[in-house]
Amino acid sequence: MSISHPGFPDQAVTLTLLEGGLTAIVLGLSFAWPRLGASWFSHIEHFLAKLARRKVAAVTTVGLSGLILRLAILPWCGVPHPFVPDDFSFLLASDTFSHGRLTNSTPAMWIHFESIHIDMLPTYMSMYFPTQGMVLAAGKLLFGNPWFGTLIMSALMCATICWMLQAWMPPSWAFLGGMLAVIHLGLFSYWINTFHAAGSIAALGGALVLGGLPRFKLRPVFRYALLMAVGIAIMFTTRPFESMLLFIPVAVSLVRWYLVASNRPTPSSLLRSTAIPLMVVVGAAAWMGYYDYRVFGNPLTLPYSVNRSTYAMAPYFAWQKARPEPAYHHDEMRRFYHEDEFVDYQRAHSLAGFFKMTLIKAFIGVLFFTGLAFLPLTFWLPRIFHDRRPRFLVICLLVLTAGMLVEIFLVPHYLAPFTAAIYALGLQAMRHMRQWRPGDQTVGITWTRLTCVLLLAMTVLRLGAQPLRLTLREWPSSTWNTSWYGPEVFGADRVNVEQQLERLPGGQIAIVRYSLAHNPQDEWVYNAADIDQSKVIWAREMDSASNRELFQYYGDRKVWLVEPDKQPVAVSPYPLPGQVTSSGR
């Protein structure tokens, strides 16, 4: 039995290179013909401005666009397959929650099932905070596939970003920001095309907080306090560290407002408007403590803690000391925690390494939100410091920057709680760019207009990437640029193997054997919440005695050897003790 997929041709032009070339062409056209399409663009802007001024309609339009457009492109950009360690960890949480449990008992043969980002002791569960798993479970129960939970959160995120922006800038720019989020985050980013980022959820929470803050300070009423409380609860049960970085300036701003504002409410009025929202926050914290107690045995033991102390050598923060190397049961897991994490930790503790990694983290974060098309906006960022209205958002990003300096690793979804703030400052930079008139020519206006057209053109090109021979780099080589991410063939090999084994009669065991050159990010050993009842059980190949113990425990199952690193993937009956294989004859 063998599995293969077509993939993308190695000689193909990358979408990133194409986006860079088109960005240069847009800049050239803006200088050469500064009034290119001016009349046509003016008519479109006038029509969209009328919609944007109807704020509820604008927010609704953005949200429905995020939902309908992603569903519309399913024939070309389908429902993704899980293919990275984090995907499977969150899907374990989803499967657990969908069965009405908070965690699972440790399986008897748990050493064979150990995998990255999954706890086996004291219970069998994902190491992550629970909100993303709950969203995936809702998608599975309501629509039959966990990914639809991510889709709905993505659409809500885009709508909430638009709502947040309406509190900080003119309606037309807020609507533009919401639609840019739909295209840039809601169609092709890895936030929508994987199961693991929780970026949309954390961004939704951050947008609720930053959208409610100026509204509450203007009119301190219950609904804005409640929206902020819901946002805080969402953030702190998804990405607590980065959420704390956002909460600090928000809390300072609220205290300062209450002390000096002329429209501050009386204590009794403030209590009426904030009592229930405070109960929401306290209730979320209490539920989180109960979850920690059930999963980790202690209400004060946070997610991540047990898994990191069990498997990881590198801590998350620069001030923490490295842990001694644990006794790993599997070489692949040691290579992940050593080569993929500990090396970066060591590098960050030299001056040159810290400087280099800081630049890399900044580049990854900026490029994710701008792509190459909007990267020129960074040249107008210094002008934002002179603008009074978005100054608080600038302070928020400065606090985020300080937090990221002490965090060893960075993947763009770490920044998710600040997404709305990033979009607001990007749009403010675009407003400055639009006013740029070198030689008294309307270069800036044309540049901003053509950049939006470029984004639409890139969307079409992304849909036709495969027939146009435009390559998408697979994980993990694509981690530095995830602007035009997509499911395509990612994870298809493992799915195909599992589907073929599921069609066979009786229970099956897939013993995974990796080559010495295997990439530990490409992990295949993951299982459902109830391992013993699964049609196919995935296990790591160990020594003969350990393997024999596994085979005896699951004596009624057919055993297969899966070799993912062969091309094509090789699946063959496992040579059990006492059997004579064809290669041994």
C-alpha positions as CSV (number, residue, x, y, z in Angstrom):
1,M,0.0,0.0,0.0
2,S,1.4,3.4,-0.9
3,I,0.1,7.0,-0.7
4,S,1.2,10.0,-2.8
5,H,0.0,13.4,-3.7
6,P,0.7,15.7,-6.7
7,G,2.1,18.6,-4.7
8,F,3.5,21.8,-6.4
9,P,6.3,21.8,-8.9
10,D,9.7,22.8,-7.5
11,Q,10.4,25.2,-10.3
12,A,7.2,27.1,-9.8
13,V,7.2,30.9,-9.1
14,T,6.3,31.6,-5.5
15,L,3.3,33.7,-4.6
16,T,5.6,35.8,-2.4
17,L,7.9,36.7,-5.3
18,L,4.9,37.5,-7.4
19,E,3.4,39.7,-4.8
20,G,6.7,41.6,-4.4
21,G,6.9,42.1,-8.2
22,L,3.4,43.4,-8.4
23,T,4.0,45.7,-5.5
24,A,6.9,47.3,-7.4
25,I,4.7,47.6,-10.5
26,V,2.0,49.4,-8.5
27,L,4.5,51.8,-7.1
28,G,5.8,52.5,-10.7
29,L,2.3,53.0,-12.0
30,S,1.4,55.4,-9.2
31,F,4.4,57.7,-10.1
32,A,3.9,57.3,-13.9
33,W,0.1,57.9,-14.0
34,P,-0.9,59.5,-10.7
35,R,-4.5,59.9,-11.9
36,L,-4.9,56.4,-13.2
37,G,-8.5,55.4,-12.9
38,A,-9.3,58.4,-10.7
39,S,-12.9,58.8,-11.9
40,W,-13.7,55.1,-11.7
41,F,-12.2,54.8,-8.2
42,S,-14.1,57.9,-7.0
43,H,-17.5,56.3,-8.0
44,I,-16.6,53.1,-6.1
45,E,-15.4,55.0,-3.0
46,H,-18.6,57.1,-3.0
47,F,-20.8,54.0,-3.1
48,L,-18.9,52.2,-0.4
49,A,-18.8,55.3,1.8
50,K,-22.6,55.4,1.9
51,L,-22.6,51.8,3.1
52,A,-19.9,52.5,5.6
53,R,-21.9,55.3,7.2
54,R,-24.6,52.8,8.1
55,K,-22.4,51.3,10.8
56,V,-24.5,48.3,11.7
57,A,-24.9,47.4,8.0
58,A,-21.2,47.8,7.5
59,V,-20.3,45.5,10.4
60,T,-22.9,43.0,9.2
61,T,-21.5,43.1,5.7
62,V,-18.0,42.5,6.8
63,G,-19.0,39.5,8.9
64,L,-21.1,37.9,6.2
65,S,-18.4,38.5,3.7
66,G,-15.9,36.7,5.8
67,L,-18.3,33.7,6.1
68,I,-19.7,33.6,2.6
69,L,-16.5,34.2,0.7
70,R,-14.6,31.5,2.5
71,L,-17.4,29.1,1.9
72,A,-17.6,30.1,-1.8
73,I,-13.9,29.2,-2.4
74,L,-14.2,25.7,-0.8
75,P,-14.0,24.1,-4.3
76,W,-10.5,25.6,-4.7
77,C,-9.4,26.0,-1.1
78,G,-11.1,23.2,0.8
79,V,-11.5,22.3,4.4
80,P,-8.0,21.9,5.8
81,H,-6.5,18.7,7.1
82,P,-4.6,18.7,10.4
83,F,-0.9,18.5,9.7
84,V,1.2,20.2,12.5
85,P,1.5,19.2,16.1
86,D,-0.7,22.0,17.4
87,D,-3.5,21.0,15.1
88,F,-3.8,17.6,16.6
89,S,-3.5,18.9,20.1
90,F,-6.5,21.2,19.7
91,L,-8.4,18.5,17.9
92,L,-7.9,16.2,20.9
93,A,-9.4,19.0,23.1
94,S,-12.3,19.3,20.6
95,D,-12.9,15.5,20.6
96,T,-12.8,15.5,24.4
97,F,-15.2,18.4,24.8
98,S,-17.6,17.1,22.2
99,H,-18.0,13.9,24.3
100,G,-19.0,16.0,27.3
101,R,-15.7,15.6,29.1
102,L,-13.0,18.1,30.3
103,T,-10.2,15.5,30.1
104,N,-9.5,11.8,29.6
105,S,-7.9,9.0,31.6
106,T,-4.3,8.2,30.9
107,P,-4.3,5.3,28.4
108,A,-2.6,2.0,29.5
109,M,0.0,2.0,26.7
110,W,0.5,5.8,26.9
111,I,4.3,5.8,26.3
112,H,3.6,4.5,22.7
113,F,1.1,7.4,22.2
114,E,3.3,10.3,23.5
115,S,3.2,13.3,21.2
116,I,4.1,16.9,21.0
117,H,1.9,19.4,22.9
118,I,-0.2,16.6,24.4
119,D,-0.2,15.7,28.1
120,M,-0.4,12.0,29.1
121,L,-0.1,12.6,32.9
122,P,-1.9,13.3,35.1
123,T,-4.6,13.0,32.5
124,Y,-4.6,12.6,28.7
125,M,-5.4,16.0,27.2
126,S,-4.2,19.0,25.1
127,M,-1.7,21.2,26.8
128,Y,-3.4,24.4,25.6
129,F,-5.9,26.8,27.0
130,P,-9.4,25.5,26.3
131,T,-11.3,28.1,24.3
132,Q,-10.1,27.1,20.9
133,G,-10.9,23.4,21.6
134,M,-14.4,24.4,22.7
135,V,-14.9,26.4,19.5
136,L,-13.8,23.3,17.5
137,A,-16.1,21.1,19.5
138,A,-19.0,23.4,18.7
139,G,-18.2,23.2,15.0
140,K,-18.0,19.4,15.2
141,L,-21.3,19.0,17.0
142,L,-23.3,21.6,15.0
143,F,-21.8,21.2,11.5
144,G,-20.0,17.8,11.5
145,N,-16.5,19.3,11.2
146,P,-14.5,21.2,13.8
147,W,-13.2,23.6,11.2
148,F,-16.5,25.3,10.8
149,G,-16.1,26.6,14.4
150,T,-12.9,28.3,13.3
151,L,-14.7,29.7,10.2
152,I,-17.5,31.3,12.3
153,M,-14.9,32.8,14.7
154,S,-13.0,34.2,11.8
155,A,-16.1,35.9,10.4
156,L,-17.0,37.3,13.9
157,M,-13.4,38.5,14.2
158,C,-13.6,40.5,11.0
159,A,-16.9,42.0,11.9
160,T,-15.6,43.0,15.4
161,I,-12.5,44.5,13.9
162,C,-14.7,46.7,11.8
163,W,-16.8,47.6,14.9
164,M,-13.7,48.4,16.8
165,L,-12.3,50.6,14.0
166,Q,-15.5,52.6,13.9
167,A,-14.7,53.9,17.4
168,W,-11.2,55.1,16.3
169,M,-11.5,56.5,12.8
170,P,-14.0,57.6,10.1
171,P,-16.6,55.0,9.0
172,S,-15.1,54.5,5.5
173,W,-11.7,53.6,6.8
174,A,-13.3,51.3,9.4
175,F,-15.2,49.5,6.7
176,L,-12.0,49.2,4.6
177,G,-10.1,47.8,7.5
178,G,-12.8,45.1,8.1
179,M,-12.8,44.1,4.5
180,L,-9.0,43.9,4.4
181,A,-9.2,41.6,7.4
182,V,-11.6,39.4,5.5
183,I,-9.2,39.1,2.6
184,H,-5.9,39.0,4.5
185,L,-6.9,37.0,7.5
186,G,-10.3,35.3,6.7
187,L,-9.5,33.6,3.4
188,F,-5.9,32.5,3.2
189,S,-4.0,33.1,6.4
190,Y,-3.1,30.1,8.6
191,W,-5.5,31.4,11.2
192,I,-8.4,30.2,9.1
193,N,-6.6,27.3,7.3
194,T,-5.4,25.3,10.3
195,F,-7.0,24.2,13.5
196,H,-4.5,25.5,16.0
197,A,-3.8,29.2,15.9
198,A,-6.7,30.5,18.0
199,G,-5.7,33.8,16.3
200,S,-9.3,34.6,15.3
201,I,-10.6,34.0,18.8
202,A,-7.9,36.1,20.6
203,A,-8.2,38.9,17.9
204,L,-12.0,38.9,18.5
205,G,-11.5,39.3,22.2
206,G,-8.9,42.1,21.7
207,A,-11.3,43.9,19.3
208,L,-14.1,43.8,21.8
209,V,-11.9,45.3,24.5
210,L,-10.4,48.1,22.3
211,G,-13.7,48.8,20.6
212,G,-15.6,49.0,24.0
213,L,-12.9,51.1,25.7
214,P,-13.5,54.5,23.9
215,R,-17.3,53.9,23.8
216,F,-17.4,53.2,27.5
217,K,-15.4,56.3,28.4
218,L,-17.7,58.4,26.3
219,R,-20.9,56.7,27.6
220,P,-20.2,54.4,30.6
221,V,-23.2,52.1,30.1
222,F,-23.7,48.4,30.7
223,R,-23.4,47.0,27.2
224,Y,-20.0,48.4,26.5
225,A,-18.7,47.2,29.9
226,L,-20.2,43.7,29.1
227,L,-18.6,43.6,25.7
228,M,-15.2,44.5,27.2
229,A,-15.7,41.8,29.9
230,V,-16.5,39.2,27.3
231,G,-13.4,40.2,25.4
232,I,-11.2,39.9,28.5
233,A,-12.6,36.5,29.3
234,I,-12.0,35.3,25.7
235,M,-8.5,36.6,25.7
236,F,-7.4,35.2,29.0
237,T,-8.7,31.7,28.3
238,T,-6.9,31.8,24.9
239,R,-3.6,33.7,25.1
240,P,-3.2,35.0,28.7
241,F,0.3,36.5,28.5
242,E,-0.3,38.7,25.5
243,S,-3.8,39.4,26.8
244,M,-2.2,40.7,30.0
245,L,0.0,43.0,27.9
246,L,-3.1,44.5,26.4
247,F,-5.0,44.6,29.6
248,I,-2.3,46.7,31.4
249,P,-2.7,49.9,29.2
250,V,-6.5,49.4,29.1
251,A,-6.7,49.3,32.9
252,V,-4.4,52.3,33.2
253,S,-6.5,54.2,30.7
254,L,-9.7,53.4,32.6
255,V,-8.3,54.4,36.0
256,R,-7.0,57.7,34.6
257,W,-10.4,58.4,32.9
258,Y,-12.3,57.8,36.1
259,L,-9.9,60.1,38.1
260,V,-9.9,63.0,35.7
261,A,-12.8,62.8,33.3
262,S,-15.6,65.3,33.6
263,N,-18.2,62.7,32.6
264,R,-17.2,60.1,35.1
265,P,-20.2,58.3,36.6
266,T,-21.1,58.2,40.3
267,P,-19.9,55.2,42.2
268,S,-23.4,53.7,42.4
269,S,-24.0,54.3,38.6
270,L,-20.6,52.7,37.9
271,L,-21.4,49.7,40.0
272,R,-24.7,49.2,38.2
273,S,-23.0,49.2,34.8
274,T,-20.0,47.0,35.7
275,A,-21.3,44.6,38.4
276,I,-22.4,41.9,35.9
277,P,-19.4,42.4,33.6
278,L,-17.1,41.9,36.6
279,M,-19.0,38.8,37.4
280,V,-18.3,37.5,33.9
281,V,-14.6,38.0,34.3
282,V,-14.6,36.4,37.8
283,G,-16.7,33.6,36.5
284,A,-14.3,32.9,33.6
285,A,-11.4,32.9,36.1
286,A,-13.3,30.5,38.4
287,W,-14.2,28.2,35.5
288,M,-10.5,28.2,34.4
289,G,-9.5,27.2,37.9
290,Y,-12.0,24.3,37.8
291,Y,-10.7,23.2,34.4
292,D,-7.1,23.3,35.6
293,Y,-8.2,21.2,38.7
294,R,-9.8,18.5,36.5
295,V,-7.1,18.4,33.9
296,F,-3.9,19.0,36.0
297,G,-5.1,18.2,39.5
298,N,-4.5,21.7,40.8
299,P,-6.7,24.9,40.2
300,L,-3.5,27.0,40.1
301,T,-1.6,24.8,37.6
302,L,-2.1,26.6,34.3
303,P,-2.2,24.9,30.9
304,Y,1.3,24.6,29.3
305,S,2.9,24.1,32.8
306,V,2.8,20.3,33.1
307,N,3.7,19.7,29.5
308,R,6.6,22.1,29.5
309,S,8.0,20.8,32.8
310,T,7.7,17.2,31.5
311,Y,9.2,17.6,28.0
312,A,10.7,21.0,27.3
313,M,14.2,22.2,28.1
314,A,13.7,25.8,26.8
315,P,11.5,28.1,28.8
316,Y,9.2,30.6,27.1
317,F,10.7,33.8,28.7
318,A,14.2,35.2,28.6
319,W,14.6,35.5,32.4
320,Q,13.8,31.9,33.0
321,K,16.5,29.3,33.3
322,A,16.7,26.3,31.1
323,R,15.5,23.0,32.5
324,P,17.6,19.8,32.6
325,E,17.1,17.5,29.7
326,P,14.3,15.0,30.6
327,A,14.5,11.3,29.9
328,Y,12.7,11.2,26.5
329,H,11.1,7.9,25.5
330,H,11.4,8.8,21.8
331,D,14.2,10.4,19.7
332,E,11.8,12.4,17.6
333,M,10.4,14.2,20.6
334,R,13.9,15.0,21.9
335,R,14.8,16.4,18.5
336,F,11.8,18.7,18.5
337,Y,12.4,20.1,22.0
338,H,16.2,20.3,21.4
339,E,16.6,21.4,17.8
340,D,13.4,23.3,17.3
341,E,13.4,25.1,20.7
342,F,16.5,24.8,22.9
343,V,18.8,26.0,20.2
344,D,16.8,29.2,19.8
345,Y,16.8,29.6,23.6
346,Q,20.6,29.3,23.7
347,R,21.0,31.7,20.7
348,A,18.8,34.3,22.4
349,H,21.2,34.4,25.4
350,S,24.0,36.0,23.5
351,L,24.0,39.6,22.5
352,A,24.4,38.9,18.8
353,G,21.8,36.1,18.9
354,F,19.3,38.2,20.8
355,F,19.6,41.0,18.3
356,K,19.3,38.7,15.3
357,M,16.3,36.9,16.8
358,T,14.6,40.2,17.7
359,L,14.9,41.3,14.1
360,I,13.5,38.0,12.8
361,K,10.6,38.1,15.2
362,A,9.8,41.7,14.1
363,F,10.0,40.7,10.5
364,I,7.7,37.7,10.9
365,G,5.1,39.7,12.8
366,V,5.1,42.7,10.5
367,L,5.1,40.6,7.3
368,F,2.2,38.5,8.5
369,F,-0.1,41.6,8.9
370,T,1.1,43.6,5.9
371,G,2.3,41.1,3.4
372,L,4.6,42.6,0.8
373,A,1.8,44.7,-0.7
374,F,1.2,46.8,2.4
375,L,4.8,46.7,3.7
376,P,5.5,50.2,2.4
377,L,3.0,51.5,5.0
378,T,5.7,51.1,7.6
379,F,7.4,54.2,6.1
380,W,4.5,56.3,7.3
381,L,4.4,54.9,10.8
382,P,6.5,57.7,12.3
383,R,3.9,60.2,11.4
384,I,1.4,58.4,13.6
385,F,3.3,59.5,16.7
386,H,2.1,63.0,15.9
387,D,-1.6,62.0,15.7
388,R,-3.5,62.5,19.0
389,R,-6.4,60.1,18.3
390,P,-4.5,56.8,17.9
391,R,-1.8,57.6,20.5
392,F,-3.2,55.1,23.0
393,L,-3.0,52.3,20.4
394,V,0.6,53.3,19.8
395,I,1.2,52.8,23.5
396,C,-0.5,49.4,23.4
397,L,1.9,48.3,20.6
398,L,4.9,49.6,22.5
399,V,3.8,47.4,25.5
400,L,3.4,44.5,23.2
401,T,6.9,45.1,21.8
402,A,8.4,45.1,25.3
403,G,6.6,41.8,26.0
404,M,7.8,40.2,22.8
405,L,11.4,41.1,23.6
406,V,11.3,38.8,26.6
407,E,9.4,36.0,24.9
408,I,11.8,33.6,23.3
409,F,9.6,32.4,20.5
410,L,7.1,34.2,18.2
411,V,4.5,33.0,15.8
412,P,2.1,35.6,14.4
413,H,-0.9,34.4,16.4
414,Y,0.9,35.3,19.6
415,L,0.1,38.9,18.5
416,A,-3.6,38.2,17.9
417,P,-5.1,40.1,20.9
418,F,-3.5,43.3,19.3
419,T,-4.8,42.6,15.8
420,A,-7.4,45.4,15.9
421,A,-4.8,47.9,17.1
422,I,-2.4,46.8,14.4
423,Y,-5.1,47.3,11.8
424,A,-6.0,50.7,13.2
425,L,-2.4,52.0,13.1
426,G,-1.9,50.5,9.6
427,L,-5.0,52.3,8.3
428,Q,-3.8,55.5,9.9
429,A,-0.5,55.1,8.1
430,M,-2.5,54.5,4.9
431,R,-4.4,57.8,5.5
432,H,-1.0,59.5,5.6
433,M,0.2,57.7,2.5
434,R,-3.0,58.8,0.7
435,Q,-2.1,62.4,1.3
436,W,1.4,62.1,-0.1
437,R,1.7,64.4,-3.1
438,P,5.3,64.5,-4.4
439,G,5.6,67.2,-7.1
440,D,2.0,68.1,-6.3
441,Q,0.9,64.8,-7.9
442,T,-1.7,62.5,-6.4
443,V,0.7,59.6,-6.1
444,G,-0.4,58.6,-2.6
445,I,-4.1,58.4,-3.5
446,T,-3.4,56.2,-6.6
447,W,-0.9,54.1,-4.6
448,T,-3.4,53.2,-1.9
449,R,-6.1,52.5,-4.5
450,L,-3.9,50.3,-6.6
451,T,-2.6,48.4,-3.5
452,C,-6.2,47.4,-2.7
453,V,-6.6,46.3,-6.3
454,L,-3.4,44.3,-5.9
455,L,-4.8,42.5,-2.9
456,L,-7.8,41.5,-4.9
457,A,-5.6,40.3,-7.7
458,M,-3.5,38.3,-5.3
459,T,-6.7,36.6,-4.1
460,V,-7.5,35.5,-7.6
461,L,-4.0,34.3,-8.2
462,R,-4.0,32.4,-4.9
463,L,-7.2,30.6,-5.9
464,G,-5.5,29.6,-9.2
465,A,-2.1,28.8,-7.6
466,Q,-2.0,25.1,-8.6
467,P,-2.9,25.4,-12.3
468,L,-0.8,28.5,-12.6
469,R,2.2,26.7,-11.1
470,L,2.5,29.2,-8.2
471,T,4.0,27.3,-5.4
472,L,3.1,27.5,-1.7
473,R,5.9,26.4,0.6
474,E,4.8,23.7,3.1
475,W,5.3,23.9,6.9
476,P,7.7,24.6,8.5
477,S,9.6,26.4,5.7
478,S,6.7,28.7,5.3
479,T,6.6,30.0,8.9
480,W,8.3,33.3,7.9
481,N,5.6,34.2,5.5
482,T,2.0,32.9,6.0
483,S,0.2,35.6,4.1
484,W,-1.2,33.3,1.4
485,Y,-1.5,30.1,3.3
486,G,-3.9,27.4,2.4
487,P,-4.8,23.8,3.0
488,E,-4.1,22.3,-0.4
489,V,-2.1,19.1,0.1
490,F,-0.9,19.8,3.6
491,G,-1.6,16.8,5.8
492,A,-3.2,14.8,2.9
493,D,-0.8,11.9,3.2
494,R,-1.7,11.0,6.8
495,V,-5.4,11.5,6.1
496,N,-5.2,9.1,3.1
497,V,-3.5,6.5,5.1
498,E,-6.0,6.7,7.9
499,Q,-8.9,6.5,5.5
500,Q,-7.6,3.4,3.8
501,L,-7.0,1.7,7.2
502,E,-10.5,2.7,8.4
503,R,-12.0,0.9,5.4
504,L,-10.5,-2.4,6.5
505,P,-12.5,-4.8,8.7
506,G,-11.8,-4.8,12.4
507,G,-9.5,-2.6,14.5
508,Q,-6.1,-1.4,13.1
509,I,-2.8,-0.2,14.7
510,A,-0.5,2.0,12.7
511,I,3.1,1.8,13.9
512,V,5.0,4.8,12.7
513,R,8.7,4.4,11.8
514,Y,10.6,7.7,11.0
515,S,13.8,8.0,9.1
516,L,16.9,9.6,10.8
517,A,16.3,12.8,8.7
518,H,12.6,13.1,9.8
519,N,11.4,16.6,10.5
520,P,9.9,16.5,14.0
521,Q,7.4,19.2,13.1
522,D,5.8,16.6,10.7
523,E,4.3,14.4,13.4
524,W,2.0,11.5,12.6
525,V,1.3,9.9,16.0
526,Y,-1.9,11.4,17.3
527,N,-5.1,9.8,18.5
528,A,-8.7,10.5,19.4
529,A,-9.9,11.1,23.0
530,D,-11.0,7.5,23.5
531,I,-8.0,5.6,22.1
532,D,-9.2,2.1,22.9
533,Q,-12.4,2.6,21.0
534,S,-10.8,4.2,17.9
535,K,-10.9,2.3,14.6
536,V,-7.2,3.2,13.9
537,I,-4.7,3.7,16.7
538,W,-1.4,5.5,15.9
539,A,1.6,4.4,17.9
540,R,5.4,5.0,17.9
541,E,7.7,2.1,17.1
542,M,9.8,1.2,20.1
543,D,12.1,-1.7,21.1
544,S,10.9,-5.3,20.5
545,A,9.8,-5.8,24.1
546,S,7.8,-2.7,24.3
547,N,6.2,-3.4,20.9
548,R,5.3,-6.9,21.9
549,E,3.6,-5.5,25.0
550,L,1.5,-3.1,22.8
551,F,0.6,-5.9,20.4
552,Q,-0.5,-8.2,23.2
553,Y,-2.7,-5.5,24.8
554,Y,-4.4,-4.9,21.4
555,G,-4.3,-8.5,20.4
556,D,-7.4,-8.3,18.2
557,R,-6.1,-5.6,15.9
558,K,-4.2,-5.8,12.6
559,V,-0.8,-4.1,12.9
560,W,0.6,-2.0,10.1
561,L,4.0,-0.3,9.6
562,V,3.7,3.3,8.3
563,E,6.9,5.0,7.0
564,P,6.0,8.6,6.3
565,D,9.4,9.6,5.1
566,K,9.4,7.3,2.1
567,Q,8.2,8.7,-1.3
568,P,5.5,7.7,-1.6
569,V,4.5,6.9,2.0
570,A,4.9,3.2,2.6
571,V,2.2,1.2,4.5
572,S,2.8,-2.5,4.9
573,P,1.9,-5.3,7.4
574,Y,4.1,-5.0,10.5
575,P,6.5,-8.0,10.8
576,L,5.3,-9.4,14.1
577,P,7.6,-11.7,16.2
578,G,7.7,-15.2,14.7
579,Q,6.6,-14.1,11.3
580,V,8.7,-14.5,8.2
581,T,8.6,-11.4,6.0
582,S,9.2,-11.3,2.3
583,S,12.4,-9.4,2.7
584,G,13.7,-12.1,5.1
585,R,13.1,-15.1,2.8
